[in-house]
């Protein structure tokens, strides 16, 4: 960068892969990075990637990454001018944003007022209505059974009954027929009372089958907002995204423009001034409904970067420093090119109810090659602590079209190894190789409708007994690890030297047979 | 050089023996079957293997773990290979009636009390760990003998939470 960097030093108030990714962006702009960490994260990848390090102490998020006073004190002591919050933790906490400003620092994200207006689901829904963005038709409050049933009939069946205090699907049910409304409402109230101690219910149109489409936008402090188009994140489990892609396979250029315009209208209405994402549900008739706005950089931002060619972290820093989008994006064609898909690699067992895992990663091998990007927060020998999110890394591919992107992702997942603790790598590959995913016949309930994708071999009655080749490979690995004293051992933890010593073991080995 | 291991496959113990022939060539016996392999260690922790004598494709295998439980990744699939009599408690699959914390976390809700008759798949405790809720069951039907935790408690991985005495069948 020949230009003056927007800041000299920025603290990244996060951990793992996103902190590493933000720091990479900082370095590219000539900005020094400051990492903060909990006790458990003393040797986490983001600490190793940083120019300066401040220990926060504590282990749980509340004792460390969520402690506003500690984070601000760290920024002061390290001489940072700005704080990038990443995602999660303090990223959508407007009290933190205000505290950052009061400390005389810059928050890399939207202003606190815009964040407040889009923060709560109810507030955001009201802003969306006011901005002319369609929301899922329904009631916002409980005016008694009679009124709810009347509204349900107006909306038209099927409808969703939801607990107003709800979350996690409890108290929520889909009703197909008008005559079942009264009974379903009573059952929903009982469940809501048991779960939340609050039996108020609301009714909404059932958007089903639905696709999750979201618009990435970026706004500056001069009133300009630009849409960076959609991502589709329909493959979800328990409301958590599993695979994300851009562009969506089902969005026409006209619909892309409409959804982009809706997101821009909403952002302008609240005076938004950084990166944000407007989430929608899309039904089978191409009608889209506002869900919520995420007022931060998102986990799945790389797919947008790969198809539009922009660097969202650079833009976040530049607009936070007062940069103008019309200058920053001048001459930049933002039309999506090719296709990108991201797979979230997590330390969890989809085969056993998605139970998360912590512990030593004895061997990490991440995919590489043309069109492959890995945003990782782990390495061989890293012990995944039990205190935080189970995501280890994101594997993102780009290819000229969706079919090739699917194939590239499948092969890259096949080339990926995180050994020592259970991961969802095989699960991700099962989905990517599934006919429904390959044909983009996906919806938000795909994984709940197809439990065999999570269960894997254990669902087919054949628990995947290893064949002779697998057993032979296992003992060959152990034998050679003993011989060479290197990684992959049955007793020694697999240490990777990462040196050119590989060639010394490869006498007569032909390189072009490695990949197939 | 010779290395012998035993694994459980389809409930039966299979003996696997690797013996060096020369250089990179190895004789591998799996149960009653015998194969010849070319195998070379890579510095990244992997092993390039190729079965000889047929036209099967070569691949790079990565393994880690202990002799008891070895995790292997080969041909794009993960296999967890268990040695005989290596079943350990904690983490599911073991149905001795003791409900253990699958990992360090917080007890959100206890849904049983001593004396309750419970089903094998009935949720007895809900534990939150790594921002996820886990519904734990005993894996056997029986009577709750004791509850060794309370709502809101922080529990370590493997901690006993509930003990169920299996019903006589």
Interface residues (C-beta under 8 A of the other chain):
Chain A: X168 X348 X352 X353 X354 X355 X356 X357 X358 X362 X363 X365 X380 X386 X387 X388 X389 X390 X411 X413 X414 X415 X417 X419 X420 X423 X425 X426 X429 X464 X465 X466 X468 X469 X470 X471 X472 X473 X474 X475 X476 X477 X478 X479 X480 X481 X482 X483 X484 X486 X487 X488 X489 X490 X491 X493 X494 X495 X496 X497 X498 X499 X500 X501 X502 X504 X505 X506 X509 X513 X514 X516
Chain B: X1 X3 X5 X7 X9 X10 X14 X16 X17 X18 X20 X26 X28 X30 X31 X33 X35 X37 X39 X40 X41 X42 X43 X44 X45 X46 X47 X48 X49 X51 X56 X57 X58 X59 X60 X61 X62 X63 X64 X65 X66 X67 X70 X71 X72 X73 X74 X75 X76 X77 X78 X79 X81 X92 X102 X103 X104 X105 X129 X130 X131 X132 X133 X134 X135 X157
